[in-house]
Amino acid sequence: MRLKILGCSGGIGGKLHTTTMLLDHDILIDAGTGVGELSLPELSRIDHVFLTHSHLDHIAFLPFMLDSVAGMRDRSLTVYALEETLEVLQQHIFNWKVWPDFRTISNRQQPCLRYEAIALGEKVMLGERCVTALPANHVVPAVAYQLDSGSASLIFSGDTTSQHDFWHVVNSIDNLRYLIIETAFSNAEKELAVLSKHLCPSLLAEELKKLKLNPEIYISHLKPDESDLTMQEIEQCIPANSPQMLKHGQVFEF
């Protein structure tokens, strides 16, 4: 498997884009503004989108992608997410008021869009690639994802905060190589992090104490105006094997 980071920021500006990851050539993990990094031919090859949750920074460019390449495709784009997330998409985005309902628009006898509800712990096999929904703790229903090539796994936490179920699953994965985990706020904004169910460096340090394995750890969802400060605080809170900042354009092969 090859995962390229198209967006991993908590905001936009310049080269900063919100959460989007390209898995091989045909799968997106979330569909934030990083989708705009792909060319039209690349967009047309996307067959599967796995959403962690319904917040705008993780879904913003899904409508534009569908509109841009629908005429170039002869098969449906499948969006995988929790049932609650799919209901938000249908009620508030693809409702003919904000954007057309692409499930009712056909191209070459196929609907442009189809939904596939997933549940916690459910595995989706796409060839030999396995994508599994893991627990997350956010202000809306949300999941993390395990991407398993068979030889190694990468976990993306999505948006989450303190919890135990996630780590129970993570510690059972014997081929874990990479962990991408969010830290959206600096320590000065810990109260806001708790309220919005995100992490800050001190909370991240407490969470990583629950990790019994030794993967490479990367930090996503940093706020643009606080990214350097937050990473400095992470280094102070976790001096041994301190996590690294996830970067735009970074590639993981596993």
N, C-alpha and C positions, 0 to 999 in steps of 0.2 A: 504494500500500500504506500501511496505517496500523498502526503497532506501538505498543501500550500496555504499559507496564511494570507488571505486577501484583505482582511480587516480584523483588528483585535483591540481597537481603542474604545474608550468610553465616550468618545465624541468625534467630531469631524474638524477638518481644517487642513489645508495643504495635502500631504500624503496620508493623513489620518483617516481611517475608515472604521465603521462599526462592524460588529462581528460577522465574518464570513470566512469559511474554510472550504477549499476545493479538495475533495478526495478523489484521487486519480483524475479522470477527465469527465466523469459523469455524475458525481454526487456533490451536493453542497451540504455543509453543516451550518445551519442558519443562513439568513439571506439579508444581512444588513447592507450598508452602503458599499462594502467591499465588492459586491457583485459587479459594480460598475467598472472594476478593473479588467473584466473579461471582454474579449472581442465578441462580435456577433457570432462567428463560427463556434467559438468556445461556449457561448451561452446556449447555442442550439444543441450542443451535445449533452447538456445537463438533463438527466432523466429522473433524478431523485433528489429531494430536498428534505433533510431532517431538521426540524425546528426544536429548539430547546424550550421556548415559551413564546408568548404572544406580544411581548413588548416591541415597540416600534424599531428600536435599534437592532433588533434581530430579524425583522421581517420587512423592513422598509422597501427593499428593492425587488421583492418577489413579484409584486404587481407589474412593475416596469419590465422585468425579465420576460414574463409571460406575454406582454403586449408586443415586445420587440421581436420575439422569435417564433411566435405561434405559427406564422405562415411558412416558416422554414422547416417545420417538424411534421412527421407523420405518425406520432405516437403521443400519448398523454404524459404530462409531467406529474409525477406522484409526489405529494407532500405528506410526510410522515410526522405525526405529532400526537400528543395526548388529545383525547376527545374534546376536552375543555378548550384547548388551543385552537383546534379546528373549528369549533363553534364560534370563537371570537373572529377568526378569519372570515367565516361565512356571514356573520351578522354585521360586522363592522368594516370590512374591507371589500370583499367580493359580493357586494349587495346591490349593484347597479346605481348606488348613490355616491359612494366613494370611488368605486372601480367596477367594471363589468364582472359578472359572474362567469368566469372562464370554464366552469364545469358545464355550463349550458351552451358554450360555443364550441362547435366541432370543426375540425380540420381533417380532411381526408377520412371522414367517417369515424374519427376518434375525438372524444372530448379533449380540449386543450389541457384541462386540469382535473385531477382526481385526488381525493383525500384517502389516506390510510391511517386509521386510528391505531396507536400503539399503547401498550400498558407497561408499567414498571417491570423490568426483568425480561421483557419480550425481546427476542433476538430476530433480526431481519437479515436473512442471507441473500446476498447479491453476488452470485457466483460463489467464489471461495471467501468472499469478504463478509464479515459478520459485524453488524451494528446493533448494540444492545442499549436499551434505555435504563439508566441508573437513577437512584433517588437524588433529588435536589430540593432545597428549601428556600423558596422565594415568595414574594408577595402575590404572585399568581401561580397557578399550577405550572410546574416546570420539571424538566429532566436534565440529567447529564448524559453523556454518551461514551460508551466504550467502543473503540474501533479496533477490531482484532483481525490481523492478517493470517493468523494461525501460528506464525513464528513469534510475533510480538504484538503488544497492545499499546494504544494511546488512549488516555481518558481526558475528556474535556468536561469540566465541571458545569459549564453554562453559568448562569447567574444564581448564586447560592449564598448561604450563610452557615452558621454553626449548626451541626447535626451529627448524628451517629450512624444512621442507616447507610449513608454514602460510604463512609470509611469501612464499615463492615464488609461491604461488597468489594471495595478497592483492595483490601488486604487479602482477599481470596483469589486475586488474579495473579497467577504465578508467572505470567509472561509480560508483566507490566514494564514498559520501557520509558514511557513519557507520561507526565501529568501536567495538563494545562489547567490552571485554577485562577479564578478571578480575585482581584483585590481592587475594588472600585473607589475606595476612599482612603485618605490619609488618617492618621490617628487622631488628629484634631477634630475630625468629623465622625468619630466613633458612634456618637448618638444617632446621627443620620444613617450610618451603615446598619445599625441595629434596627432602626425604624423601617428602612427600605429593604431589609434582608439581603445585604451585601456583606463583604468582608473589608476590614481594614488591616494593617499590618499586625497589630496586637491580636486581633481575632484569628488571623491566618496562622500566627505562631501557635496558638492554642489548638487549632485544627490539625496542623501538621504533626503535633505530638501524638495524634491518633494513627498516623501512618506508620505501618510496621515494615514497609518495603523501602527500596532505595531507587526510585525512578529519577530521571532528570525532571526538574520542576520548572515550569515557566509561568509567568504572571500575565494575565490578560485583563482587559476592561479598565485600564488605568485612565483616570481623568486627564485630559490633555494638559491642563494648567498645573497638575500636581504629580505628574508621572515621575519626575526626578526625585521629588520629596518622598513620595510613597516608596519608591525603590530603595532610597537611603534608609527609610524607617524599617523596611523589610530586612535589610542587611543588618541593622542594629538588633532587631528582634530575633533574627535567625542567623547568627554569625557563622554557624557551621553548615557547610553545604547550602549556602544561601541561594534561593531561587533566582532565576534569570528573567529579565524582561522579554516577553514575547514580542517579536518584531514583524512588521509588515514585510511580506515577501519571503519569510522564513519557510524552509521546507523540511519536513520530517519524512524519512523513509524507514519503514518497519515491516 
